[in-house]
């Protein structure tokens, strides 16, 4: 190993991320002073292959940050294949998927400044796993299938991908769920079904924003309208207990919400305590879904409206349904009137049986 006199090794023990152990809780925060022309390193020990590590670096001035394996750390300051190398002017956030089990290092270098730089390093780790991605993909596919059976709207992409930054959803014209959010949500919540419930509500929330915007609703950009939409739709889809359980969990575990919101710098995912209380109140109000029918009915599939006309639910507003069907008999093309076919309410598969985020 090369002479490391110019560096100070700050060892961070992360929990073993393996099938028999819980992932490390985070974030872990470290404040360091990096002298001019020097560097300091944070050692992440025993990371398994496939783990995700989220890093945020905040600095009082310009510094360089590198994420390297043991081999490149020994070659520092001349790494050959860093997993990440970037300049930090004030703040930089990124995430890395670990390619092979071993020790890794976050190295901060003060190359340019003539004075010491105060640096704050925040690190969180989560288990990776193709099964978690596959489970989340199945949830998304089911959402998309059911949405097209329920509502009329312009199609938009809905998928999951590795975003490379600590975000829940990418800002696009569709729904792009970040794999990093799936990993960290599971590790923060810990219990499989609760993680699935929380993930489902997050996706319904995003669906609310997109559909309300698609329908030119004046409140499409507000968190409260999206929360209301998510709550109403989950209740309508026989997911009342799921949304209640999610709201109760975040009310009773505010630290989980605070940790994830801080890591992802996202005040929409997951629920805050205040928003969870509102969701719980709405979910328990039997009249709440009915009050939303004026917004939803004009955008429902014709086949669904006919089904609700034949067999009204507790939240069905028959006057609105009959009025909308009367309008469509004169104005809606036949292709819309009959699509999709063979619809019935309630949908038998909407509970997503067997879909979840599995422990590794």
C-alpha positions in Angstrom: 0.0 0.0 0.0 1.3 3.5 -0.9 2.2 6.0 1.8 -1.1 7.3 3.3 0.5 9.9 5.5 -1.4 12.7 3.7 -4.8 11.0 4.4 -6.7 10.2 7.5 -8.7 7.0 7.4 -12.1 7.4 9.0 -13.6 3.9 9.4 -17.3 3.5 9.2 -18.7 0.2 10.2 -21.8 -0.5 8.1 -23.9 -3.5 9.0 -23.4 -6.6 6.8 -25.8 -6.5 4.0 -26.6 -10.2 3.5 -29.4 -12.7 3.7 -29.1 -13.1 7.4 -28.7 -9.5 8.4 -30.7 -6.3 8.3 -29.3 -3.5 6.0 -27.6 -0.5 7.6 -29.9 2.2 8.9 -29.0 5.6 7.6 -28.1 8.1 6.9 -24.7 8.2 8.7 -23.3 11.7 8.8 -19.7 12.7 9.2 -18.2 16.2 9.3 -14.5 16.6 8.4 -12.0 19.4 7.7 -9.9 18.8 4.5 -6.6 20.9 4.5 -5.3 22.5 1.3 -3.7 19.9 -1.0 -4.8 17.0 1.1 -7.5 14.4 1.0 -9.6 12.4 3.5 -11.3 9.1 3.1 -14.3 7.3 4.5 -14.0 3.6 4.5 -17.1 1.5 3.9 -16.3 -2.0 5.0 -17.6 -5.4 3.8 -20.2 -4.2 1.3 -21.8 -7.1 -0.6 -22.2 -7.3 -4.4 -25.3 -5.6 -5.6 -25.7 -3.2 -2.6 -26.7 0.4 -3.2 -24.8 3.2 -1.5 -26.1 6.7 -1.5 -23.6 9.5 -0.9 -24.2 13.2 -0.4 -21.2 15.6 0.0 -21.6 19.2 1.0 -18.6 21.5 1.1 -17.8 25.1 2.1 -15.8 25.4 -1.2 -14.7 23.4 -4.2 -13.5 19.9 -3.6 -13.4 16.6 -5.6 -15.1 13.4 -4.5 -14.3 9.9 -5.6 -15.9 6.6 -4.9 -13.3 3.8 -5.3 -12.6 0.2 -4.5 -9.6 -1.0 -2.5 -7.3 -1.3 -5.5 -8.0 2.3 -6.7 -7.7 3.6 -3.2 -4.2 2.1 -3.0 -3.4 4.0 -6.2 -4.8 7.3 -5.0 -4.6 10.1 -6.0 -4.3 8.4 -9.4 -7.3 6.0 -9.5 -7.7 4.1 -12.8 -11.4 3.1 -12.6 -13.3 5.0 -10.0 -17.0 4.1 -9.7 -17.7 7.8 -9.4 -15.5 10.9 -9.7 -16.9 14.4 -9.6 -16.5 18.0 -8.5 -18.4 19.4 -5.5 -18.9 23.2 -5.5 -21.5 23.3 -2.8 -23.4 20.0 -2.9 -23.3 16.7 -4.8 -25.5 13.7 -4.4 -25.0 10.3 -6.1 -25.6 6.6 -5.6 -23.5 3.6 -6.6 -24.3 0.0 -7.2 -21.5 -2.2 -5.7 -20.0 -4.4 -8.5 -18.2 -6.9 -6.2 -18.1 -7.6 -2.5 -15.3 -5.8 -0.6 -14.2 -2.5 1.0 -14.9 0.8 -0.7 -13.9 4.4 0.0 -15.4 7.8 -0.3 -12.4 10.1 -0.9 -12.7 13.9 -0.7 -9.7 15.9 -2.1 -9.0 19.7 -1.6 -7.0 20.4 -4.7 -7.8 24.0 -5.5 -8.4 26.0 -2.4 -5.7 27.7 -0.3 -7.7 27.2 2.9 -9.2 24.2 4.6 -12.7 23.1 3.4 -15.4 22.0 5.8 -17.1 18.9 4.3 -20.2 17.0 5.4 -20.5 13.4 4.1 -23.8 11.6 4.4 -23.8 7.9 3.6 -26.6 5.3 3.5 -26.6 1.7 2.3 -29.3 -0.6 1.2 -29.4 -4.2 -0.1 -29.8 -4.6 -3.8 -31.6 -7.4 -5.5 -33.2 -8.4 -8.8 -36.1 -9.9 -7.0 -37.0 -6.5 -5.4 -36.8 -4.8 -8.9 -39.0 -7.6 -10.4 -41.5 -7.2 -7.6 -41.7 -3.5 -8.0 -42.0 -3.9 -11.8 -45.0 -6.3 -11.3 -46.7 -3.7 -9.1 -46.2 -1.0 -11.8 -47.4 -3.3 -14.5 -50.6 -4.1 -12.5 -51.2 -0.4 -11.9 -50.9 0.4 -15.6 -53.3 -2.5 -16.5 -55.9 -1.4 -14.0 -55.6 2.3 -14.8 -56.5 1.7 -18.5 -59.5 -0.4 -17.4 -60.7 2.4 -15.2 -60.0 5.8 -16.8 -59.6 7.5 -20.1 -56.3 9.3 -20.4 -53.4 9.9 -22.8 -50.9 7.1 -22.3 -47.7 7.8 -20.5 -44.6 5.7 -19.7 -44.6 3.8 -16.5 -41.5 1.8 -15.6 -38.7 1.3 -13.0 -35.0 2.0 -13.6 -31.8 2.8 -11.8 -31.7 6.5 -11.6 -28.1 7.0 -10.3 -29.1 9.6 -7.8 -31.1 9.5 -4.5 -34.6 10.1 -5.9 -37.9 8.4 -5.6 -39.2 9.2 -9.0 -37.6 10.9 -12.0 -39.2 14.1 -13.2 -40.6 13.1 -16.6 -43.9 13.1 -18.4 -44.6 9.6 -17.0 -44.0 7.5 -13.9 -40.3 6.4 -13.6 -39.8 4.8 -10.2 -36.2 4.8 -9.1 -34.8 1.4 -8.1 -32.8 3.2 -5.3 -36.1 4.3 -3.7 -37.3 0.7 -3.6 -34.2 -0.5 -1.9 -34.0 2.2 0.7 -37.7 2.2 1.4 -37.6 -1.5 2.2 -34.5 -1.2 4.4 -36.1 1.8 6.3 -39.4 0.1 6.8 -38.0 -3.3 7.4 -41.2 -5.3 7.2 -42.1 -6.7 3.8 -45.8 -5.9 3.6 -45.5 -2.5 5.1 -42.9 -1.7 2.4 -45.2 -2.9 -0.3 -48.1 -0.8 1.1 -45.9 2.3 1.3 -44.6 1.8 -2.2 -48.1 1.3 -3.5 -49.3 4.6 -2.0 -46.3 6.4 -3.5 -47.1 5.2 -6.9 -50.8 6.1 -6.5 -49.7 9.5 -5.5 -47.7 9.9 -8.7 -50.6 8.6 -10.7 -52.8 11.3 -9.1 -50.4 14.1 -10.2 -50.3 12.8 -13.8 -54.0 12.0 -14.3 -55.1 15.3 -12.7 -52.7 17.1 -15.0 -53.9 15.1 -18.0 -57.5 16.1 -17.1 -56.5 19.8 -16.7 -57.4 19.8 -13.0 -56.5 23.1 -11.4 -54.9 21.4 -8.3 -52.9 18.8 -10.2 -49.5 20.0 -8.9 -50.5 20.0 -5.2 -49.5 17.3 -2.8 -52.8 17.3 -1.0 -54.8 16.8 -4.2 -52.5 13.8 -5.2 -52.8 12.4 -1.7 -56.6 12.7 -1.9 -56.6 11.0 -5.3 -54.4 8.2 -4.1 -56.6 7.6 -1.0 -59.9 7.7 -3.0 -58.6 5.4 -5.7 -57.2 2.9 -3.2 -60.5 2.8 -1.3 -62.4 2.4 -4.6 -60.1 -0.5 -5.5 -60.8 -2.3 -2.2 -57.4 -1.3 -0.8 -58.8 0.6 2.2 -57.0 -1.5 4.8 -53.7 -1.1 2.9 -53.9 2.7 2.8 -55.0 2.9 6.5 -52.1 0.6 7.5 -49.7 2.9 5.6 -50.9 6.0 7.2 -50.8 4.5 10.7 -47.3 3.3 10.1 -45.9 6.7 9.3 -47.8 8.3 12.1 -46.3 5.9 14.6 -42.8 5.9 13.0 -42.0 9.5 12.1 -38.3 8.9 12.1 -38.6 6.5 9.1 -40.3 9.2 7.1 -37.8 11.9 8.2 -34.8 9.6 7.3 -36.1 8.9 3.8 -37.2 12.4 3.1 -33.7 13.7 4.1 -31.9 11.0 2.0 -34.0 11.7 -1.1 -34.6 15.4 -0.5 -38.2 14.7 -1.4 -41.1 15.9 0.6 -43.6 13.8 -1.4 -42.3 10.3 -0.7 -43.0 8.9 1.7 -45.8 10.4 3.8 -45.0 12.9 6.5 -46.8 12.6 9.8 -49.1 15.5 9.0 -50.0 14.1 5.6 -50.5 10.6 7.0 -53.0 11.9 9.5 -55.0 13.5 6.7 -54.9 10.3 4.7 -56.1 8.3 7.7 -59.0 10.7 8.2 -60.0 10.6 4.5 -59.7 6.8 4.3 -62.0 6.4 7.3 -64.6 8.8 6.0 -67.3 6.7 4.1 -68.5 9.8 2.2 -65.0 10.9 1.0 -64.8 8.7 -2.2 -68.3 9.8 -3.2 -67.3 13.5 -3.1 -64.6 12.8 -5.7 -66.9 11.2 -8.2 -67.6 14.6 -9.9 -63.9 14.7 -10.8 -63.6 11.0 -11.7 -66.8 10.0 -13.5 -66.2 12.2 -16.6 -62.9 10.3 -17.2 -64.1 6.7 -16.5 -64.2 4.1 -19.2 -67.7 3.6 -20.7 -67.7 -0.1 -19.9 -67.0 0.7 -16.2 -69.8 3.3 -16.1 -72.2 0.7 -17.4 -71.1 -1.8 -14.8 -71.5 0.8 -12.0 -75.0 1.7 -13.5 -76.0 -2.0 -13.2 -74.4 -2.6 -9.8 -73.7 0.6 -7.9 -71.2 0.6 -5.1 -71.4 2.5 -1.8 -69.5 5.4 -3.4 -71.3 5.4 -6.8 -73.2 8.6 -7.7 -75.8 7.3 -10.1 -77.0 10.7 -11.2 -73.4 11.5 -12.4 -73.0 8.1 -14.0 -76.4 8.3 -15.9 -75.6 11.8 -17.0 -72.2 10.9 -18.4 -73.5 7.9 -20.2 -76.2 10.0 -21.8 -73.6 12.5 -23.0 -71.5 9.7 -24.5 -74.3 8.1 -26.4 -74.3 11.2 -28.5 -70.7 12.4 -28.5 -68.2 9.6 -27.8 -66.8 7.4 -30.6 -67.9 3.8 -30.6 -64.3 2.6 -30.1 -64.3 4.4 -26.7 -67.8 3.2 -25.8 -66.8 -0.4 -26.0 -63.3 -0.4 -24.8 -62.1 -2.2 -22.7 -64.4 -5.3 -23.0 -65.7 -7.6 -20.3 -65.1 -5.2 -17.4 -66.6 -5.9 -14.0 -66.4 -4.2 -10.6 -64.8 -4.8 -8.3 -61.6 -6.1 -10.0 -60.7 -9.5 -8.6 -56.9 -9.0 -8.8 -56.4 -5.5 -7.6 -55.1 -6.5 -4.3 -51.8 -7.5 -5.9 -51.7 -11.0 -4.3 -48.1 -12.3 -3.9 -46.5 -9.1 -5.1 -44.0 -7.7 -2.7 -40.4 -6.8 -1.9 -38.7 -9.9 -0.8 -36.0 -10.1 1.8 -32.6 -11.2 0.4 
